[in-house]
Amino acid sequence: MIREIKQEDIEACTAVIRESFRTVADEMGFTPDNAPRFTAFATTAERLYAQLADEHRVMCACYDDGQIAGYYSLQLQGQSECELNNLCVLPRYRHRHIGYELVQDAFVRARTLGCTKMHIGIVEENVRLRRWYERLGFHHTGTKKFDFFPFTCGYMERDLRTPVDKFDLGGMDELEKLSDEEIAPLLTELFVWMKDLNWPVARAMPALLLKHQKIIIPHIIAILQPGQIECDWKSNVIYELLPFLDAEYLAQVVPSLRRIVQDTTDGEKTEETHIAAQEMLESSKTRGLKS
């Protein structure tokens, strides 16, 4: 169960943070001498009390049979943004998806508070952690080196308007309001949800994408390229988007469809993508397009 902590939980949360981040310190060679400001060594109950009382951070923990297994806090910033801090899980509770559940909980709470973007800071050299956050939709934005750390600080962010999981339809209303210019940076991530049409989010995505026909064509063409191995993704795009494109935009996709029919890859043959492409080409003829 994940819930906001109470003041009396501060001491326990401090211990959880220090123990959790100590494994990172041991792995990366950080010590109180060479990295005194690292989370495993610098976190104190006094600091957490101040974050709760003075900064009014959202501070949440995952409880397992009354014991705190993991923790995170959210620091609200200006311009509808927030920072995810001290996300951690005790070593004995790892590999039980608690970290994932904590992040998902943070996404929901941040949205409820009106946030549209979340930032995090990581140890840049911790490649495994960076990739984990990338799978959760975070994008790398830069690095910075501080004299008091023996590592490089990496920075990442996630746009909270995009779905956080396959059942998340909560942000669709906000996405519907975006202009071409506003939604353009989100399109790569939004198209990913077209991979499996069994997902509730995927079923809602075509209507959203088709509102922005002028700017989605490059993404469609990229998906239809021969190097794209997820051929069921290609078929989904062909069947769910192309029949509803205006003729001027469909014409831009015709060469990609023709390539699939004439030079079908093994994957496209297995998924019968070439059949979908041929059907779309035949349909395009009735709209006055040359196939």
C-alpha positions in Angstrom: 0.0 0.0 0.0 1.3 3.4 -0.9 0.2 6.5 1.1 1.5 9.8 2.3 3.6 9.5 5.4 2.9 11.0 8.8 5.3 13.0 10.8 6.0 10.1 13.0 7.3 8.1 10.0 10.2 10.5 9.3 12.8 8.6 11.3 11.9 5.4 9.5 11.9 7.0 6.1 15.4 8.5 6.8 16.7 5.0 7.6 15.1 3.6 4.4 16.6 6.3 2.2 20.1 5.9 3.7 20.1 2.1 3.5 18.6 2.0 0.0 21.1 4.5 -1.5 24.0 2.9 0.4 23.9 0.0 -2.1 24.4 2.5 -4.9 27.2 4.1 -3.0 28.9 0.7 -2.4 28.5 -0.2 -6.1 29.9 3.1 -7.4 32.6 3.5 -4.8 31.1 6.5 -3.0 32.1 7.1 0.6 31.4 9.7 3.3 34.9 11.1 2.5 34.7 11.4 -1.3 30.9 12.1 -1.5 29.7 13.5 1.8 26.6 15.1 0.1 25.5 11.9 -1.5 22.0 10.9 -0.4 23.1 7.8 1.5 25.3 9.9 3.8 23.6 13.3 3.8 20.0 12.4 4.5 18.9 13.3 8.0 15.6 13.3 9.9 16.0 17.0 10.3 16.2 17.5 6.6 13.1 15.4 5.9 11.2 17.3 8.7 12.0 20.5 6.9 10.9 19.2 3.5 7.6 18.2 5.0 6.9 21.2 7.2 8.6 24.0 5.4 8.7 22.9 1.7 5.4 21.1 1.9 6.6 18.3 -0.2 4.4 15.3 -1.0 6.1 12.5 0.8 4.9 8.9 0.2 5.9 5.4 1.3 5.1 1.9 0.3 4.1 -0.1 3.4 4.4 -3.9 3.6 2.8 -5.4 6.7 3.3 -2.1 8.4 6.9 -1.7 7.5 8.2 0.9 5.0 9.6 -0.8 2.0 10.1 2.2 -0.3 9.8 6.0 -0.4 9.7 9.0 -2.7 9.0 12.7 -2.4 7.7 15.4 -4.8 8.9 18.9 -4.7 6.5 21.3 -6.5 8.1 23.9 -8.8 6.9 26.7 -10.9 5.2 26.5 -14.3 3.3 23.3 -13.4 6.4 21.3 -12.9 7.7 19.1 -10.1 10.8 17.1 -9.1 10.9 13.5 -8.1 13.3 13.0 -5.2 14.7 10.1 -3.2 12.8 7.4 -4.9 14.1 4.2 -3.3 13.3 0.6 -2.3 15.1 -1.3 0.5 17.3 -4.1 -0.9 15.3 -6.9 0.6 12.1 -5.6 -1.2 13.6 -5.2 -4.6 12.5 -7.1 -7.7 8.9 -7.0 -6.6 8.0 -4.0 -8.9 7.7 -1.7 -5.8 9.9 1.0 -7.5 7.6 0.9 -10.6 4.5 1.3 -8.4 6.0 4.2 -6.5 6.8 6.0 -9.8 3.3 5.4 -11.1 1.9 6.7 -7.8 4.1 9.8 -8.2 2.8 10.4 -11.7 -0.9 10.3 -10.5 -0.3 12.6 -7.5 1.7 15.0 -9.6 -1.1 15.2 -12.2 -3.6 15.7 -9.5 -1.6 18.7 -8.3 -1.7 20.2 -11.7 1.8 19.2 -12.8 2.5 18.6 -16.5 6.2 17.8 -16.3 8.4 15.9 -13.8 12.1 16.2 -13.4 14.6 13.8 -11.8 18.3 13.8 -11.1 20.5 10.7 -11.2 24.0 9.5 -11.0 24.9 9.8 -14.7 27.3 6.9 -14.6 24.5 4.6 -13.3 23.6 3.4 -16.8 21.2 0.7 -15.5 19.1 3.3 -13.6 19.0 5.7 -16.5 17.7 3.0 -18.8 15.1 2.1 -16.2 13.8 5.6 -16.1 13.8 5.8 -19.9 11.5 2.8 -20.0 9.2 4.8 -17.8 9.1 7.6 -20.4 11.8 9.9 -19.0 14.1 11.7 -21.5 17.7 12.7 -20.8 18.1 16.5 -20.8 21.7 17.1 -19.7 24.5 16.7 -17.2 26.4 18.8 -14.7 29.6 18.2 -12.8 30.0 19.4 -9.2 33.3 19.6 -7.4 31.7 18.0 -4.3 30.6 14.8 -6.1 32.9 12.2 -7.6 30.3 11.5 -10.3 28.4 13.4 -12.9 24.8 14.5 -12.2 22.4 13.5 -14.9 19.0 15.2 -15.5 15.9 13.7 -17.0 12.3 14.8 -17.4 8.9 13.3 -18.3 5.9 15.0 -19.8 3.0 13.9 -17.6 0.4 14.6 -20.3 1.3 11.4 -22.1 -0.1 8.1 -20.8 1.8 6.5 -17.9 0.5 3.0 -18.6 -1.8 1.2 -21.0 -4.9 1.9 -18.9 -4.2 5.6 -18.4 -6.8 7.6 -20.2 -6.7 10.4 -17.6 -4.6 12.7 -19.6 -6.4 12.4 -22.9 -8.6 15.4 -22.3 -5.5 17.6 -21.9 -3.8 16.1 -25.0 -7.0 16.9 -27.0 -6.5 20.6 -26.3 -2.9 20.8 -27.7 -2.1 22.5 -30.9 0.2 21.0 -33.6 3.1 22.9 -32.2 2.4 21.8 -28.6 1.9 18.1 -29.3 4.8 17.7 -31.8 7.4 16.8 -29.1 5.1 14.1 -27.7 4.3 12.3 -31.0 7.1 9.8 -30.9 5.9 8.6 -27.5 2.2 8.7 -28.5 2.8 6.5 -31.5 4.4 3.8 -29.3 0.9 3.2 -27.9 -0.2 2.1 -31.3 1.8 -1.1 -31.0 -0.9 -3.1 -29.3 -4.5 -2.3 -30.0 -5.7 -4.3 -27.1 -4.5 -1.5 -24.8 -7.3 1.0 -23.8 -4.9 3.8 -24.5 -4.1 2.4 -28.0 -7.8 2.4 -28.9 -8.1 6.0 -28.0 -4.9 7.1 -29.8 -6.1 7.2 -33.5 -8.7 9.9 -32.9 -6.1 12.0 -31.2 -3.4 11.5 -33.8 -5.7 12.2 -36.7 -6.4 15.7 -35.4 -2.8 16.5 -36.3 -2.5 15.0 -39.8 0.0 17.7 -41.0 2.7 16.7 -38.6 2.1 12.9 -38.1 3.1 11.9 -41.6 6.9 11.7 -40.9 6.2 9.4 -37.9 4.0 7.2 -40.1 6.6 6.9 -42.8 9.3 6.1 -40.2 7.2 3.3 -38.8 6.7 1.8 -42.3 10.4 1.7 -43.1 11.9 -1.8 -43.8 14.3 -1.5 -40.8 11.3 -1.3 -38.4 11.0 -4.9 -37.1 7.7 -4.5 -35.3 5.6 -5.3 -38.3 2.3 -5.6 -36.3 2.9 -2.0 -35.4 3.0 -1.2 -39.2 -0.3 -3.0 -39.7 -2.0 -1.2 -36.9 -0.9 2.2 -38.3 -2.1 1.2 -41.8 -5.5 0.0 -40.7 -6.2 2.5 -38.0 -4.8 5.7 -39.4 -4.3 5.7 -43.2 -8.0 5.2 -44.2 -8.9 8.4 -42.4 -6.1 10.6 -43.7 -7.0 13.5 -46.1 -5.9 12.7 -49.7 -3.0 15.2 -49.7 -1.5 13.5 -46.6 -2.2 9.9 -47.7 -0.4 10.6 -51.0 2.8 11.2 -49.0 2.5 7.7 -47.6 1.8 5.9 -50.9 5.5 5.3 -51.7 6.0 3.5 -48.4 3.0 1.3 -49.0 4.3 0.5 -52.5 7.7 -0.5 -51.1 6.0 -2.9 -48.6 4.1 -4.6 -51.5 7.0 -4.7 -53.9 9.9 -5.4 -51.6 8.3 -7.2 -48.6 10.6 -8.0 -45.7 10.4 -11.4 -44.0 8.7 -9.8 -40.9 6.2 -8.0 -43.1 5.3 -11.2 -44.8 4.9 -13.0 -41.4 2.6 -10.3 -40.1 0.8 -10.0 -43.5 1.7 -6.3 -43.5 2.0 -6.5 -47.3 -1.6 -7.5 -47.5 -2.6 -4.5 -45.4 -0.5 -2.2 -47.6 -2.0 -3.7 -50.8 -5.5 -3.2 -49.5 -4.7 0.4 -48.7 -3.2 1.0 -52.1 -6.4 -0.3 -53.8 -8.5 1.9 -51.6 -6.4 4.9 -52.4 -7.2 4.4 -56.1 -10.9 5.2 -55.4 -9.7 8.5 -53.9 -7.9 9.5 -57.1 -4.4 8.7 -55.9 -1.9 6.8 -58.0 -0.8 3.5 -56.4 
